[in-house]
Amino acid sequence: MIFINEAMRSSVKEAPYYFHNITTINSAEKLKNKCTWHCHNDTNFCKQYHVRHTQHLFKIIDPIYFGIIGLLKSTGSYAMANILFLVILFPLLMFNFLVKIIDLQKQINSIKK
């Protein structure tokens, strides 16, 4: 992901967004033709202008999405909770499930033989 982001950095024409002394690749401009940091801060703007194929799923996705955001914010440290749960714990859980699936598939294959 870092490689892709850095490869795309030269094609970004807008001024970068500065957040906590960190320079981001994307700007915070409100652009209708592409997602920026404005979309991170205003999900409804992004949904209106940038989401095309899954609009019919908003009734299902929104309660889950905004529920997760609310849960992370309720911890008192949204950024730390985001990193802990969505960057570390959730991927580890998915990896664990993948390993179990592979193990089960091996068991199924051995039973078939």
MOURNOR-V288830 format. One record per residue. RES is the residue in one letter. PHI is phi in whole degrees, 0 to 359 (NA if undefined). Layout:
RES,PHI + RES,PHI
This chain:
M,NA + I,297 + F,300 + I,296 + N,301 + E,292 + A,293 + M,275 + R,306 + S,291 + S,271 + V,279 + K,264 + E,284 + A,294 + P,292 + Y,265 + Y,254 + F,221 + H,53 + N,63 + I,243 + T,268 + T,266 + I,284 + N,275 + S,274 + A,252 + E,293 + K,271 + L,252 + K,278 + N,264 + K,197 + C,287 + T,224 + W,296 + H,299 + C,295 + H,297 + N,270 + D,220 + T,301 + N,296 + F,298 + C,297 + K,299 + Q,291 + Y,253 + H,242 + V,260 + R,242 + H,269 + T,241 + Q,301 + H,291 + L,263 + F,304 + K,297 + I,270 + I,286 + D,304 + P,300 + I,290 + Y,300 + F,289 + G,294 + I,296 + I,300 + G,299 + L,297 + L,296 + K,293 + S,290 + T,286 + G,96 + S,225 + Y,304 + A,297 + M,293 + A,296 + N,301 + I,295 + L,297 + F,277 + L,273 + V,259 + I,251 + L,292 + F,298 + P,298 + L,296 + L,297 + M,296 + F,296 + N,301 + F,298 + L,298 + V,298 + K,296 + I,297 + I,298 + D,297 + L,297 + Q,296 + K,296 + Q,297 + I,298 + N,297 + S,291 + I,291 + K,296 + K,279
